[in-house]
Structure formats: structure tokens, C-alpha cells
Amino acid sequence: MQEFKTEIDAAKESVETIKALQPYLSHLNDLPITSIGEMGGDIMQNKKDLRNTRTVLFAAGIAIDIVEVVAFVVSLRTGQWGGWFIGAIVLAVLGATWLVNFMYHRVAYVCPNCGFIFRPTKKAFFFSAHTLATRKLKCPNCHETNSCLEISANAKEY
């Protein structure tokens, strides 16, 4: 019996959420069905593009880590820190620079406040706080600082 009460409470909460969102969704009735279908395709392509970008970043990062660990072990065993280890550090810095540039050119951000799609400056991109899917940026359109959603730069022209 308690299980049914829990389900009923969850359903009531869902209904309240839907009622609260209804005024904001009324304009969606004006969208043609083909437009909604195209949006779904764009969203799926965006997810695929982001997944591919992140896969390349992950694979390249692992490769750089392996080179660093091998160079460290070789330097530790041979006692020569000048060649292998310094070379691996230089390679890691160059690899990290390439990875940041690779990511920068393949993503854009959506402002949650106004919906504007933009690419930040490289400085803002590099130094801003971020999660896997968002980055805290200042929108060039509305000038609000928010956690902006990361999308594939191929998804839309901006």
C-alpha cells in the first residue's frame, strides 16, 4: 500500500511540474511537426559529434600519459633524466596545447539565459570553470555569466 502512495505522490509532483511549465511551452503549438523532427535530428547529430570529439580527446590524453609514464620509468632505471623525461615533458606540453586547440575549434556554447550560440575567446575558454557538459562563461549577447551548455560547433552557425 505504501508503494502505491509513493507512486501517487510522484505522479502528483509530475503533474505540478507540468502545470508550472505549461505557460512557457505554449508557443510550441505553433511549430510545424517537420520542425520538431529536424530538431531531434540536430540534437542526435550534436551528441554524436560531441562524443567523437571527447573520444579523440580521451584517446590522445591516454597516449600522452602512457608516453610520460614510460619515459619516467626509463629515466628512473637508467638514471638519465635529461633525455627521455625532458622529451616526454615537452611532448606532453605540446600535446596538451594541441588538445585544447582541438577542443576549442570543435565546440560552441549556448547561453541558458537568451539561447545565443557563441564561441568564447581562447582565454575565457581555457581559464573558465567547467564540467563535462558546461562552462561558466559571459554571454556576448546578454552579458550574463552562466554555466553555458557545450554543443558541437558543427551543430549551428554562430
Beta strands, then each sheet from edge to edge (+ up, - down):
strand 1: 107-110
strand 2: 117-118
strand 3: 134-138
strand 4: 145-152
sheet 1: 2+ 1- 4+ 3-
end
